[in-house]
């Protein structure tokens, strides 16, 4: 166990000694190869288009479901408002 701890500490210390010092200020990258550059405009437009499409699809689905619920509710309301015959006398109740 002691040798494992010593090995781990040695590896961590070696990694810390080989680490590069951090930057103290922002340095923009000016020389990026053309193969590694990505234009942002098409990606942003695609993201906005996807979000709008998802929202419109969701709104359409909810609109259709709301229409079905309204139809079911009106059918239920019509069924409840029908007079039912009284079981004991066989006459219609108001």
Order of alpha helices (4+ residues) and beta strands (2+ residues): alpha-alpha
